[in-house]
Amino acid sequence: MAQLLSTAWHGADMVVTRSGIEIDRVATQDIERVILVCRRGGATPGDLAYAIIETPSDHLLLPASSGIAGRVHFERQAMWTDKACIYWVDESSAKLPRRVRPGFWLLRSKVPVYQRLSRGQLDPAIGEWPLEGPQTWEQRKWQRIVRSRPLAVAHASAKL
């Protein structure tokens, strides 16, 4: 039977549990950046492939199945807006080091399993990603709406 990985807020801490047992915890004040790696442009929370939470010393990789999308997109929206720490990248541009991706050679998955890694293990890879942000999901949604309007580019240019 597969063990269910989940995330939740316990006070000011984000807690990671496996089958209801706490396996990791990160304090809100330690979160420096959240990187949401998405498919299909990240138009919906269901497009999340995985998330990376950066702390001063570590990266936490969380698969979408952990519920991290809800914790970042919809819970504590004021906190995320104030922190201005959410960044976005398309999955096709977010190449992880091979040792981080699960599976065997030809059967490697693009989506990592939950793990905590030192900053030195992922910083070089993340430094090459074309990150967008900081912006919350709500800010991103409104930006997408504005861009989709007819003459949105001309209107934006006229303001300059």
PyMOL commands that set and color helices and strands:
alter all, ss='L'
color gray80, all
select helices_A, chain A and resi 28-30+40-42+45-47+64-66+68-73+77-83+91-93+105-107+119-126+137-148+152-159
alter helices_A, ss='H'
color red, helices_A
select strands_A, chain A and resi 5-10+13-18+21-27+33-38+48-54+58-63+86-90+115-118
alter strands_A, ss='S'
color yellow, strands_A
deselect
rebuild
show_as cartoon
